Amino acid sequence: MGLIVYIIFMLLVVLYILVRLIRAIRKRNFFDLEVLIWFLVLIAVLLSIFGVVLFTTNGLLVK
């Protein structure tokens, strides 16, 4: 149950980051520092979601 709540919450965070990234691209050009920062934050959040799901479901544990 806790994992599902975590995934739903983090997907909402990813949606917020995507909206901020699209707004930054529209407001400035693609090669801007703000766009780069939002893109790096998006990658970090996606990697953290992937890591938490793998570790909590024993995806990386070899028996």
PDBQT receptor file of N, H, CA, C and O in Angstrom, charges set to zero:
ATOM      1  N   MET A   1       0.832  -1.209   0.000  1.00  0.00    +0.000 N 
ATOM      2  CA  MET A   1       0.000   0.000   0.000  1.00  0.00    +0.000 C 
ATOM      3  C   MET A   1       0.864   1.256   0.000  1.00  0.00    +0.000 C 
ATOM      4  O   MET A   1       0.584   2.212  -0.723  1.00  0.00    +0.000 OA
ATOM      5  N   GLY A   2       1.925   1.247   0.822  1.00  0.00    +0.000 N 
ATOM      6  H   GLY A   2       2.153   0.471   1.409  1.00  0.00    +0.000 HD
ATOM      7  CA  GLY A   2       2.788   2.418   0.910  1.00  0.00    +0.000 C 
ATOM      8  C   GLY A   2       3.529   2.686  -0.388  1.00  0.00    +0.000 C 
ATOM      9  O   GLY A   2       3.758   3.837  -0.758  1.00  0.00    +0.000 OA
ATOM     10  N   LEU A   3       3.906   1.606  -1.082  1.00  0.00    +0.000 N 
ATOM     11  H   LEU A   3       3.720   0.671  -0.782  1.00  0.00    +0.000 HD
ATOM     12  CA  LEU A   3       4.615   1.774  -2.347  1.00  0.00    +0.000 C 
ATOM     13  C   LEU A   3       3.713   2.402  -3.399  1.00  0.00    +0.000 C 
ATOM     14  O   LEU A   3       4.165   3.235  -4.184  1.00  0.00    +0.000 OA
ATOM     15  N   ILE A   4       2.460   2.018  -3.423  1.00  0.00    +0.000 N 
ATOM     16  H   ILE A   4       2.092   1.341  -2.785  1.00  0.00    +0.000 HD
ATOM     17  CA  ILE A   4       1.519   2.581  -4.398  1.00  0.00    +0.000 C 
ATOM     18  C   ILE A   4       1.303   4.062  -4.134  1.00  0.00    +0.000 C 
ATOM     19  O   ILE A   4       1.252   4.857  -5.072  1.00  0.00    +0.000 OA
ATOM     20  N   VAL A   5       1.176   4.442  -2.873  1.00  0.00    +0.000 N 
ATOM     21  H   VAL A   5       1.217   3.796  -2.110  1.00  0.00    +0.000 HD
ATOM     22  CA  VAL A   5       1.019   5.856  -2.514  1.00  0.00    +0.000 C 
ATOM     23  C   VAL A   5       2.266   6.635  -2.914  1.00  0.00    +0.000 C 
ATOM     24  O   VAL A   5       2.169   7.748  -3.431  1.00  0.00    +0.000 OA
ATOM     25  N   TYR A   6       3.446   6.045  -2.671  1.00  0.00    +0.000 N 
ATOM     26  H   TYR A   6       3.525   5.141  -2.251  1.00  0.00    +0.000 HD
ATOM     27  CA  TYR A   6       4.699   6.699  -3.057  1.00  0.00    +0.000 C 
ATOM     28  C   TYR A   6       4.767   6.908  -4.565  1.00  0.00    +0.000 C 
ATOM     29  O   TYR A   6       5.137   7.986  -5.030  1.00  0.00    +0.000 OA
ATOM     30  N   ILE A   7       4.413   5.881  -5.325  1.00  0.00    +0.000 N 
ATOM     31  H   ILE A   7       4.113   5.005  -4.947  1.00  0.00    +0.000 HD
ATOM     32  CA  ILE A   7       4.472   5.987  -6.791  1.00  0.00    +0.000 C 
ATOM     33  C   ILE A   7       3.504   7.042  -7.282  1.00  0.00    +0.000 C 
ATOM     34  O   ILE A   7       3.857   7.836  -8.154  1.00  0.00    +0.000 OA
ATOM     35  N   ILE A   8       2.291   7.075  -6.749  1.00  0.00    +0.000 N 
ATOM     36  H   ILE A   8       2.004   6.430  -6.040  1.00  0.00    +0.000 HD
ATOM     37  CA  ILE A   8       1.308   8.077  -7.176  1.00  0.00    +0.000 C 
ATOM     38  C   ILE A   8       1.795   9.480  -6.841  1.00  0.00    +0.000 C 
ATOM     39  O   ILE A   8       1.699  10.382  -7.674  1.00  0.00    +0.000 OA
ATOM     40  N   PHE A   9       2.320   9.678  -5.626  1.00  0.00    +0.000 N 
ATOM     41  H   PHE A   9       2.399   8.946  -4.949  1.00  0.00    +0.000 HD
ATOM     42  CA  PHE A   9       2.829  10.990  -5.234  1.00  0.00    +0.000 C 
ATOM     43  C   PHE A   9       3.993  11.416  -6.118  1.00  0.00    +0.000 C 
ATOM     44  O   PHE A   9       4.050  12.563  -6.559  1.00  0.00    +0.000 OA
ATOM     45  N   MET A  10       4.917  10.506  -6.379  1.00  0.00    +0.000 N 
ATOM     46  H   MET A  10       4.871   9.574  -6.021  1.00  0.00    +0.000 HD
ATOM     47  CA  MET A  10       6.080  10.857  -7.191  1.00  0.00    +0.000 C 
ATOM     48  C   MET A  10       5.699  11.098  -8.652  1.00  0.00    +0.000 C 
ATOM     49  O   MET A  10       6.344  11.902  -9.326  1.00  0.00    +0.000 OA
ATOM     50  N   LEU A  11       4.680  10.428  -9.148  1.00  0.00    +0.000 N 
ATOM     51  H   LEU A  11       4.156   9.774  -8.601  1.00  0.00    +0.000 HD
ATOM     52  CA  LEU A  11       4.220  10.708 -10.508  1.00  0.00    +0.000 C 
ATOM     53  C   LEU A  11       3.598  12.103 -10.599  1.00  0.00    +0.000 C 
ATOM     54  O   LEU A  11       3.711  12.771 -11.626  1.00  0.00    +0.000 OA
ATOM     55  N   LEU A  12       2.943  12.536  -9.524  1.00  0.00    +0.000 N 
ATOM     56  H   LEU A  12       2.851  11.993  -8.689  1.00  0.00    +0.000 HD
ATOM     57  CA  LEU A  12       2.454  13.916  -9.486  1.00  0.00    +0.000 C 
ATOM     58  C   LEU A  12       3.612  14.908  -9.468  1.00  0.00    +0.000 C 
ATOM     59  O   LEU A  12       3.530  15.969 -10.087  1.00  0.00    +0.000 OA
ATOM     60  N   VAL A  13       4.682  14.574  -8.767  1.00  0.00    +0.000 N 
ATOM     61  H   VAL A  13       4.749  13.712  -8.264  1.00  0.00    +0.000 HD
ATOM     62  CA  VAL A  13       5.871  15.417  -8.763  1.00  0.00    +0.000 C 
ATOM     63  C   VAL A  13       6.482  15.477 -10.161  1.00  0.00    +0.000 C 
ATOM     64  O   VAL A  13       6.887  16.547 -10.615  1.00  0.00    +0.000 OA
ATOM     65  N   VAL A  14       6.550  14.341 -10.839  1.00  0.00    +0.000 N 
ATOM     66  H   VAL A  14       6.221  13.472 -10.470  1.00  0.00    +0.000 HD
ATOM     67  CA  VAL A  14       7.076  14.304 -12.207  1.00  0.00    +0.000 C 
ATOM     68  C   VAL A  14       6.207  15.145 -13.134  1.00  0.00    +0.000 C 
ATOM     69  O   VAL A  14       6.728  15.853 -13.995  1.00  0.00    +0.000 OA
ATOM     70  N   LEU A  15       4.904  15.076 -12.971  1.00  0.00    +0.000 N 
ATOM     71  H   LEU A  15       4.480  14.500 -12.272  1.00  0.00    +0.000 HD
ATOM     72  CA  LEU A  15       4.000  15.894 -13.783  1.00  0.00    +0.000 C 
ATOM     73  C   LEU A  15       4.258  17.371 -13.554  1.00  0.00    +0.000 C 
ATOM     74  O   LEU A  15       4.284  18.149 -14.508  1.00  0.00    +0.000 OA
ATOM     75  N   TYR A  16       4.449  17.772 -12.305  1.00  0.00    +0.000 N 
ATOM     76  H   TYR A  16       4.429  17.140 -11.530  1.00  0.00    +0.000 HD
ATOM     77  CA  TYR A  16       4.763  19.168 -11.988  1.00  0.00    +0.000 C 
ATOM     78  C   TYR A  16       6.082  19.594 -12.636  1.00  0.00    +0.000 C 
ATOM     79  O   TYR A  16       6.179  20.688 -13.193  1.00  0.00    +0.000 OA
ATOM     80  N   ILE A  17       7.086  18.735 -12.563  1.00  0.00    +0.000 N 
ATOM     81  H   ILE A  17       7.007  17.846 -12.111  1.00  0.00    +0.000 HD
ATOM     82  CA  ILE A  17       8.381  19.058 -13.160  1.00  0.00    +0.000 C 
ATOM     83  C   ILE A  17       8.259  19.168 -14.675  1.00  0.00    +0.000 C 
ATOM     84  O   ILE A  17       8.866  20.053 -15.279  1.00  0.00    +0.000 OA
ATOM     85  N   LEU A  18       7.489  18.288 -15.294  1.00  0.00    +0.000 N 
ATOM     86  H   LEU A  18       6.996  17.569 -14.803  1.00  0.00    +0.000 HD
ATOM     87  CA  LEU A  18       7.286  18.370 -16.745  1.00  0.00    +0.000 C 
ATOM     88  C   LEU A  18       6.606  19.673 -17.144  1.00  0.00    +0.000 C 
ATOM     89  O   LEU A  18       6.972  20.282 -18.150  1.00  0.00    +0.000 OA
ATOM     90  N   VAL A  19       5.623  20.101 -16.368  1.00  0.00    +0.000 N 
ATOM     91  H   VAL A  19       5.326  19.607 -15.552  1.00  0.00    +0.000 HD
ATOM     92  CA  VAL A  19       4.946  21.372 -16.657  1.00  0.00    +0.000 C 
ATOM     93  C   VAL A  19       5.927  22.527 -16.539  1.00  0.00    +0.000 C 
ATOM     94  O   VAL A  19       5.952  23.408 -17.399  1.00  0.00    +0.000 OA
ATOM     95  N   ARG A  20       6.741  22.533 -15.475  1.00  0.00    +0.000 N 
ATOM     96  H   ARG A  20       6.720  21.817 -14.777  1.00  0.00    +0.000 HD
ATOM     97  CA  ARG A  20       7.740  23.590 -15.308  1.00  0.00    +0.000 C 
ATOM     98  C   ARG A  20       8.775  23.566 -16.432  1.00  0.00    +0.000 C 
ATOM     99  O   ARG A  20       9.222  24.617 -16.891  1.00  0.00    +0.000 OA
ATOM    100  N   LEU A  21       9.154  22.367 -16.875  1.00  0.00    +0.000 N 
ATOM    101  H   LEU A  21       8.792  21.513 -16.503  1.00  0.00    +0.000 HD
ATOM    102  CA  LEU A  21      10.118  22.238 -17.963  1.00  0.00    +0.000 C 
ATOM    103  C   LEU A  21       9.550  22.775 -19.268  1.00  0.00    +0.000 C 
ATOM    104  O   LEU A  21      10.242  23.482 -20.001  1.00  0.00    +0.000 OA
ATOM    105  N   ILE A  22       8.301  22.449 -19.566  1.00  0.00    +0.000 N 
ATOM    106  H   ILE A  22       7.739  21.874 -18.971  1.00  0.00    +0.000 HD
ATOM    107  CA  ILE A  22       7.666  22.936 -20.796  1.00  0.00    +0.000 C 
ATOM    108  C   ILE A  22       7.506  24.449 -20.747  1.00  0.00    +0.000 C 
ATOM    109  O   ILE A  22       7.725  25.128 -21.751  1.00  0.00    +0.000 OA
ATOM    110  N   ARG A  23       7.124  24.985 -19.585  1.00  0.00    +0.000 N 
ATOM    111  H   ARG A  23       6.946  24.434 -18.770  1.00  0.00    +0.000 HD
ATOM    112  CA  ARG A  23       7.019  26.444 -19.453  1.00  0.00    +0.000 C 
ATOM    113  C   ARG A  23       8.364  27.126 -19.642  1.00  0.00    +0.000 C 
ATOM    114  O   ARG A  23       8.441  28.187 -20.262  1.00  0.00    +0.000 OA
ATOM    115  N   ALA A  24       9.420  26.529 -19.114  1.00  0.00    +0.000 N 
ATOM    116  H   ALA A  24       9.357  25.668 -18.610  1.00  0.00    +0.000 HD
ATOM    117  CA  ALA A  24      10.750  27.110 -19.258  1.00  0.00    +0.000 C 
ATOM    118  C   ALA A  24      11.208  27.074 -20.711  1.00  0.00    +0.000 C 
ATOM    119  O   ALA A  24      11.852  28.012 -21.182  1.00  0.00    +0.000 OA
ATOM    120  N   ILE A  25      10.882  26.003 -21.422  1.00  0.00    +0.000 N 
ATOM    121  H   ILE A  25      10.359  25.241 -21.039  1.00  0.00    +0.000 HD
ATOM    122  CA  ILE A  25      11.251  25.917 -22.842  1.00  0.00    +0.000 C 
ATOM    123  C   ILE A  25      10.491  26.950 -23.649  1.00  0.00    +0.000 C 
ATOM    124  O   ILE A  25      11.066  27.582 -24.534  1.00  0.00    +0.000 OA
ATOM    125  N   ARG A  26       9.212  27.134 -23.364  1.00  0.00    +0.000 N 
ATOM    126  H   ARG A  26       8.744  26.620 -22.645  1.00  0.00    +0.000 HD
ATOM    127  CA  ARG A  26       8.420  28.130 -24.101  1.00  0.00    +0.000 C 
ATOM    128  C   ARG A  26       8.868  29.551 -23.791  1.00  0.00    +0.000 C 
ATOM    129  O   ARG A  26       8.899  30.405 -24.676  1.00  0.00    +0.000 OA
ATOM    130  N   LYS A  27       9.215  29.801 -22.529  1.00  0.00    +0.000 N 
ATOM    131  H   LYS A  27       9.190  29.107 -21.810  1.00  0.00    +0.000 HD
ATOM    132  CA  LYS A  27       9.595  31.145 -22.118  1.00  0.00    +0.000 C 
ATOM    133  C   LYS A  27      10.971  31.533 -22.651  1.00  0.00    +0.000 C 
ATOM    134  O   LYS A  27      11.190  32.669 -23.072  1.00  0.00    +0.000 OA
ATOM    135  N   ARG A  28      11.880  30.586 -22.627  1.00  0.00    +0.000 N 
ATOM    136  H   ARG A  28      11.702  29.663 -22.285  1.00  0.00    +0.000 HD
ATOM    137  CA  ARG A  28      13.239  30.817 -23.104  1.00  0.00    +0.000 C 
ATOM    138  C   ARG A  28      13.508  29.841 -24.234  1.00  0.00    +0.000 C 
ATOM    139  O   ARG A  28      12.622  29.086 -24.636  1.00  0.00    +0.000 OA
ATOM    140  N   ASN A  29      14.713  29.856 -24.741  1.00  0.00    +0.000 N 
ATOM    141  H   ASN A  29      15.433  30.470 -24.415  1.00  0.00    +0.000 HD
ATOM    142  CA  ASN A  29      15.036  28.854 -25.748  1.00  0.00    +0.000 C 
ATOM    143  C   ASN A  29      15.423  27.555 -25.050  1.00  0.00    +0.000 C 
ATOM    144  O   ASN A  29      15.517  27.503 -23.824  1.00  0.00    +0.000 OA
ATOM    145  N   PHE A  30      15.643  26.523 -25.829  1.00  0.00    +0.000 N 
ATOM    146  H   PHE A  30      15.567  26.565 -26.825  1.00  0.00    +0.000 HD
ATOM    147  CA  PHE A  30      15.896  25.204 -25.259  1.00  0.00    +0.000 C 
ATOM    148  C   PHE A  30      17.233  25.148 -24.531  1.00  0.00    +0.000 C 
ATOM    149  O   PHE A  30      17.374  24.425 -23.544  1.00  0.00    +0.000 OA
ATOM    150  N   PHE A  31      18.212  25.906 -25.011  1.00  0.00    +0.000 N 
ATOM    151  H   PHE A  31      18.098  26.493 -25.813  1.00  0.00    +0.000 HD
ATOM    152  CA  PHE A  31      19.554  25.877 -24.431  1.00  0.00    +0.000 C 
ATOM    153  C   PHE A  31      19.705  26.995 -23.408  1.00  0.00    +0.000 C 
ATOM    154  O   PHE A  31      20.419  27.971 -23.634  1.00  0.00    +0.000 OA
ATOM    155  N   ASP A  32      19.023  26.835 -22.285  1.00  0.00    +0.000 N 
ATOM    156  H   ASP A  32      18.443  26.041 -22.102  1.00  0.00    +0.000 HD
ATOM    157  CA  ASP A  32      19.070  27.817 -21.215  1.00  0.00    +0.000 C 
ATOM    158  C   ASP A  32      19.357  27.090 -19.910  1.00  0.00    +0.000 C 
ATOM    159  O   ASP A  32      19.078  25.899 -19.774  1.00  0.00    +0.000 OA
ATOM    160  N   LEU A  33      19.916  27.818 -18.955  1.00  0.00    +0.000 N 
ATOM    161  H   LEU A  33      20.143  28.786 -19.065  1.00  0.00    +0.000 HD
ATOM    162  CA  LEU A  33      20.293  27.187 -17.683  1.00  0.00    +0.000 C 
ATOM    163  C   LEU A  33      19.076  26.680 -16.914  1.00  0.00    +0.000 C 
ATOM    164  O   LEU A  33      19.130  25.606 -16.314  1.00  0.00    +0.000 OA
ATOM    165  N   GLU A  34      17.978  27.439 -16.924  1.00  0.00    +0.000 N 
ATOM    166  H   GLU A  34      17.934  28.311 -17.411  1.00  0.00    +0.000 HD
ATOM    167  CA  GLU A  34      16.774  27.010 -16.211  1.00  0.00    +0.000 C 
ATOM    168  C   GLU A  34      16.213  25.723 -16.801  1.00  0.00    +0.000 C 
ATOM    169  O   GLU A  34      15.774  24.841 -16.064  1.00  0.00    +0.000 OA
ATOM    170  N   VAL A  35      16.224  25.613 -18.121  1.00  0.00    +0.000 N 
ATOM    171  H   VAL A  35      16.580  26.329 -18.720  1.00  0.00    +0.000 HD
ATOM    172  CA  VAL A  35      15.747  24.397 -18.781  1.00  0.00    +0.000 C 
ATOM    173  C   VAL A  35      16.646  23.218 -18.421  1.00  0.00    +0.000 C 
ATOM    174  O   VAL A  35      16.160  22.117 -18.163  1.00  0.00    +0.000 OA
ATOM    175  N   LEU A  36      17.947  23.449 -18.405  1.00  0.00    +0.000 N 
ATOM    176  H   LEU A  36      18.342  24.344 -18.614  1.00  0.00    +0.000 HD
ATOM    177  CA  LEU A  36      18.881  22.388 -18.043  1.00  0.00    +0.000 C 
ATOM    178  C   LEU A  36      18.663  21.915 -16.610  1.00  0.00    +0.000 C 
ATOM    179  O   LEU A  36      18.695  20.715 -16.338  1.00  0.00    +0.000 OA
ATOM    180  N   ILE A  37      18.443  22.848 -15.705  1.00  0.00    +0.000 N 
ATOM    181  H   ILE A  37      18.417  23.823 -15.926  1.00  0.00    +0.000 HD
ATOM    182  CA  ILE A  37      18.214  22.485 -14.305  1.00  0.00    +0.000 C 
ATOM    183  C   ILE A  37      16.938  21.665 -14.151  1.00  0.00    +0.000 C 
ATOM    184  O   ILE A  37      16.944  20.645 -13.462  1.00  0.00    +0.000 OA
ATOM    185  N   TRP A  38      15.841  22.092 -14.784  1.00  0.00    +0.000 N 
ATOM    186  H   TRP A  38      15.836  22.921 -15.344  1.00  0.00    +0.000 HD
ATOM    187  CA  TRP A  38      14.594  21.331 -14.682  1.00  0.00    +0.000 C 
ATOM    188  C   TRP A  38      14.740  19.952 -15.318  1.00  0.00    +0.000 C 
ATOM    189  O   TRP A  38      14.168  18.978 -14.828  1.00  0.00    +0.000 OA
ATOM    190  N   PHE A  39      15.509  19.863 -16.412  1.00  0.00    +0.000 N 
ATOM    191  H   PHE A  39      15.974  20.654 -16.810  1.00  0.00    +0.000 HD
ATOM    192  CA  PHE A  39      15.725  18.571 -17.061  1.00  0.00    +0.000 C 
ATOM    193  C   PHE A  39      16.522  17.645 -16.147  1.00  0.00    +0.000 C 
ATOM    194  O   PHE A  39      16.212  16.458 -16.049  1.00  0.00    +0.000 OA
ATOM    195  N   LEU A  40      17.542  18.172 -15.481  1.00  0.00    +0.000 N 
ATOM    196  H   LEU A  40      17.794  19.136 -15.561  1.00  0.00    +0.000 HD
ATOM    197  CA  LEU A  40      18.342  17.356 -14.565  1.00  0.00    +0.000 C 
ATOM    198  C   LEU A  40      17.526  16.933 -13.336  1.00  0.00    +0.000 C 
ATOM    199  O   LEU A  40      17.683  15.817 -12.841  1.00  0.00    +0.000 OA
ATOM    200  N   VAL A  41      16.665  17.814 -12.851  1.00  0.00    +0.000 N 
ATOM    201  H   VAL A  41      16.537  18.721 -13.254  1.00  0.00    +0.000 HD
ATOM    202  CA  VAL A  41      15.782  17.456 -11.736  1.00  0.00    +0.000 C 
ATOM    203  C   VAL A  41      14.832  16.343 -12.155  1.00  0.00    +0.000 C 
ATOM    204  O   VAL A  41      14.570  15.426 -11.378  1.00  0.00    +0.000 OA
ATOM    205  N   LEU A  42      14.319  16.416 -13.368  1.00  0.00    +0.000 N 
ATOM    206  H   LEU A  42      14.532  17.161 -14.000  1.00  0.00    +0.000 HD
ATOM    207  CA  LEU A  42      13.428  15.374 -13.874  1.00  0.00    +0.000 C 
ATOM    208  C   LEU A  42      14.141  14.028 -13.931  1.00  0.00    +0.000 C 
ATOM    209  O   LEU A  42      13.584  13.011 -13.517  1.00  0.00    +0.000 OA
ATOM    210  N   ILE A  43      15.350  14.018 -14.435  1.00  0.00    +0.000 N 
ATOM    211  H   ILE A  43      15.802  14.844 -14.771  1.00  0.00    +0.000 HD
ATOM    212  CA  ILE A  43      16.118  12.770 -14.512  1.00  0.00    +0.000 C 
ATOM    213  C   ILE A  43      16.389  12.215 -13.105  1.00  0.00    +0.000 C 
ATOM    214  O   ILE A  43      16.272  11.010 -12.880  1.00  0.00    +0.000 OA
ATOM    215  N   ALA A  44      16.751  13.090 -12.166  1.00  0.00    +0.000 N 
ATOM    216  H   ALA A  44      16.846  14.068 -12.349  1.00  0.00    +0.000 HD
ATOM    217  CA  ALA A  44      17.035  12.640 -10.808  1.00  0.00    +0.000 C 
ATOM    218  C   ALA A  44      15.798  12.038 -10.149  1.00  0.00    +0.000 C 
ATOM    219  O   ALA A  44      15.892  11.011  -9.477  1.00  0.00    +0.000 OA
ATOM    220  N   VAL A  45      14.648  12.665 -10.335  1.00  0.00    +0.000 N 
ATOM    221  H   VAL A  45      14.572  13.499 -10.882  1.00  0.00    +0.000 HD
ATOM    222  CA  VAL A  45      13.413  12.145  -9.723  1.00  0.00    +0.000 C 
ATOM    223  C   VAL A  45      13.026  10.807 -10.351  1.00  0.00    +0.000 C 
ATOM    224  O   VAL A  45      12.624   9.886  -9.641  1.00  0.00    +0.000 OA
ATOM    225  N   LEU A  46      13.140  10.692 -11.660  1.00  0.00    +0.000 N 
ATOM    226  H   LEU A  46      13.467  11.441 -12.237  1.00  0.00    +0.000 HD
ATOM    227  CA  LEU A  46      12.809   9.425 -12.314  1.00  0.00    +0.000 C 
ATOM    228  C   LEU A  46      13.747   8.306 -11.863  1.00  0.00    +0.000 C 
ATOM    229  O   LEU A  46      13.304   7.178 -11.646  1.00  0.00    +0.000 OA
ATOM    230  N   LEU A  47      15.029   8.606 -11.723  1.00  0.00    +0.000 N 
ATOM    231  H   LEU A  47      15.389   9.522 -11.899  1.00  0.00    +0.000 HD
ATOM    232  CA  LEU A  47      15.972   7.590 -11.238  1.00  0.00    +0.000 C 
ATOM    233  C   LEU A  47      15.672   7.196  -9.793  1.00  0.00    +0.000 C 
ATOM    234  O   LEU A  47      15.809   6.028  -9.430  1.00  0.00    +0.000 OA
ATOM    235  N   SER A  48      15.270   8.151  -8.977  1.00  0.00    +0.000 N 
ATOM    236  H   SER A  48      15.159   9.100  -9.272  1.00  0.00    +0.000 HD
ATOM    237  CA  SER A  48      14.952   7.817  -7.586  1.00  0.00    +0.000 C 
ATOM    238  C   SER A  48      13.695   6.949  -7.502  1.00  0.00    +0.000 C 
ATOM    239  O   SER A  48      13.641   6.018  -6.698  1.00  0.00    +0.000 OA
ATOM    240  N   ILE A  49      12.698   7.242  -8.316  1.00  0.00    +0.000 N 
ATOM    241  H   ILE A  49      12.743   7.998  -8.970  1.00  0.00    +0.000 HD
ATOM    242  CA  ILE A  49      11.494   6.400  -8.341  1.00  0.00    +0.000 C 
ATOM    243  C   ILE A  49      11.864   4.982  -8.761  1.00  0.00    +0.000 C 
ATOM    244  O   ILE A  49      11.442   4.009  -8.136  1.00  0.00    +0.000 OA
ATOM    245  N   PHE A  50      12.653   4.875  -9.823  1.00  0.00    +0.000 N 
ATOM    246  H   PHE A  50      12.996   5.665 -10.331  1.00  0.00    +0.000 HD
ATOM    247  CA  PHE A  50      13.065   3.568 -10.324  1.00  0.00    +0.000 C 
ATOM    248  C   PHE A  50      13.850   2.799  -9.260  1.00  0.00    +0.000 C 
ATOM    249  O   PHE A  50      13.623   1.605  -9.064  1.00  0.00    +0.000 OA
ATOM    250  N   GLY A  51      14.765   3.473  -8.577  1.00  0.00    +0.000 N 
ATOM    251  H   GLY A  51      14.950   4.443  -8.736  1.00  0.00    +0.000 HD
ATOM    252  CA  GLY A  51      15.563   2.827  -7.541  1.00  0.00    +0.000 C 
ATOM    253  C   GLY A  51      14.740   2.370  -6.357  1.00  0.00    +0.000 C 
ATOM    254  O   GLY A  51      14.928   1.258  -5.863  1.00  0.00    +0.000 OA
ATOM    255  N   VAL A  52      13.827   3.214  -5.893  1.00  0.00    +0.000 N 
ATOM    256  H   VAL A  52      13.674   4.117  -6.294  1.00  0.00    +0.000 HD
ATOM    257  CA  VAL A  52      12.985   2.843  -4.743  1.00  0.00    +0.000 C 
ATOM    258  C   VAL A  52      12.100   1.661  -5.090  1.00  0.00    +0.000 C 
ATOM    259  O   VAL A  52      11.938   0.754  -4.273  1.00  0.00    +0.000 OA
ATOM    260  N   VAL A  53      11.527   1.650  -6.273  1.00  0.00    +0.000 N 
ATOM    261  H   VAL A  53      11.658   2.387  -6.937  1.00  0.00    +0.000 HD
ATOM    262  CA  VAL A  53      10.672   0.527  -6.672  1.00  0.00    +0.000 C 
ATOM    263  C   VAL A  53      11.487  -0.752  -6.776  1.00  0.00    +0.000 C 
ATOM    264  O   VAL A  53      11.033  -1.814  -6.349  1.00  0.00    +0.000 OA
ATOM    265  N   LEU A  54      12.685  -0.660  -7.337  1.00  0.00    +0.000 N 
ATOM    266  H   LEU A  54      13.053   0.203  -7.684  1.00  0.00    +0.000 HD
ATOM    267  CA  LEU A  54      13.504  -1.865  -7.445  1.00  0.00    +0.000 C 
ATOM    268  C   LEU A  54      13.919  -2.402  -6.077  1.00  0.00    +0.000 C 
ATOM    269  O   LEU A  54      13.850  -3.608  -5.839  1.00  0.00    +0.000 OA
ATOM    270  N   PHE A  55      14.345  -1.528  -5.188  1.00  0.00    +0.000 N 
ATOM    271  H   PHE A  55      14.402  -0.548  -5.381  1.00  0.00    +0.000 HD
ATOM    272  CA  PHE A  55      14.811  -1.991  -3.886  1.00  0.00    +0.000 C 
ATOM    273  C   PHE A  55      13.664  -2.501  -3.008  1.00  0.00    +0.000 C 
ATOM    274  O   PHE A  55      13.852  -3.448  -2.244  1.00  0.00    +0.000 OA
ATOM    275  N   THR A  56      12.499  -1.896  -3.105  1.00  0.00    +0.000 N 
ATOM    276  H   THR A  56      12.347  -1.126  -3.725  1.00  0.00    +0.000 HD
ATOM    277  CA  THR A  56      11.389  -2.335  -2.255  1.00  0.00    +0.000 C 
ATOM    278  C   THR A  56      10.727  -3.603  -2.777  1.00  0.00    +0.000 C 
ATOM    279  O   THR A  56      10.067  -4.312  -2.018  1.00  0.00    +0.000 OA
ATOM    280  N   THR A  57      10.892  -3.891  -4.038  1.00  0.00    +0.000 N 
ATOM    281  H   THR A  57      11.428  -3.315  -4.655  1.00  0.00    +0.000 HD
ATOM    282  CA  THR A  57      10.318  -5.124  -4.591  1.00  0.00    +0.000 C 
ATOM    283  C   THR A  57      11.370  -6.203  -4.747  1.00  0.00    +0.000 C 
ATOM    284  O   THR A  57      11.139  -7.206  -5.422  1.00  0.00    +0.000 OA
ATOM    285  N   ASN A  58      12.547  -6.001  -4.114  1.00  0.00    +0.000 N 
ATOM    286  H   ASN A  58      12.734  -5.186  -3.565  1.00  0.00    +0.000 HD
ATOM    287  CA  ASN A  58      13.664  -6.966  -4.178  1.00  0.00    +0.000 C 
ATOM    288  C   ASN A  58      14.118  -7.213  -5.607  1.00  0.00    +0.000 C 
ATOM    289  O   ASN A  58      14.554  -8.314  -5.943  1.00  0.00    +0.000 OA
ATOM    290  N   GLY A  59      14.017  -6.209  -6.433  1.00  0.00    +0.000 N 
ATOM    291  H   GLY A  59      13.663  -5.315  -6.160  1.00  0.00    +0.000 HD
ATOM    292  CA  GLY A  59      14.430  -6.361  -7.829  1.00  0.00    +0.000 C 
ATOM    293  C   GLY A  59      15.928  -6.492  -7.999  1.00  0.00    +0.000 C 
ATOM    294  O   GLY A  59      16.388  -7.109  -8.959  1.00  0.00    +0.000 OA
ATOM    295  N   LEU A  60      16.707  -5.916  -7.075  1.00  0.00    +0.000 N 
ATOM    296  H   LEU A  60      16.333  -5.414  -6.295  1.00  0.00    +0.000 HD
ATOM    297  CA  LEU A  60      18.156  -5.981  -7.211  1.00  0.00    +0.000 C 
ATOM    298  C   LEU A  60      18.787  -6.993  -6.271  1.00  0.00    +0.000 C 
ATOM    299  O   LEU A  60      20.001  -7.196  -6.308  1.00  0.00    +0.000 OA
ATOM    300  N   LEU A  61      17.984  -7.629  -5.429  1.00  0.00    +0.000 N 
ATOM    301  H   LEU A  61      16.998  -7.464  -5.398  1.00  0.00    +0.000 HD
ATOM    302  CA  LEU A  61      18.538  -8.579  -4.478  1.00  0.00    +0.000 C 
ATOM    303  C   LEU A  61      18.595  -9.969  -5.120  1.00  0.00    +0.000 C 
ATOM    304  O   LEU A  61      17.586 -10.493  -5.592  1.00  0.00    +0.000 OA
ATOM    305  N   VAL A  62      19.765 -10.536  -5.127  1.00  0.00    +0.000 N 
ATOM    306  H   VAL A  62      20.585 -10.110  -4.743  1.00  0.00    +0.000 HD
ATOM    307  CA  VAL A  62      19.952 -11.870  -5.700  1.00  0.00    +0.000 C 
ATOM    308  C   VAL A  62      20.033 -12.878  -4.561  1.00  0.00    +0.000 C 
ATOM    309  O   VAL A  62      20.813 -12.706  -3.625  1.00  0.00    +0.000 OA
ATOM    310  N   LYS A  63      19.239 -13.910  -4.645  1.00  0.00    +0.000 N 
ATOM    311  H   LYS A  63      18.606 -14.050  -5.406  1.00  0.00    +0.000 HD
ATOM    312  CA  LYS A  63      19.234 -14.927  -3.579  1.00  0.00    +0.000 C 
ATOM    313  C   LYS A  63      20.139 -16.082  -3.936  1.00  0.00    +0.000 C 
ATOM    314  O   LYS A  63      20.263 -17.031  -3.163  1.00  0.00    +0.000 OA
TER     315      LYS A  63
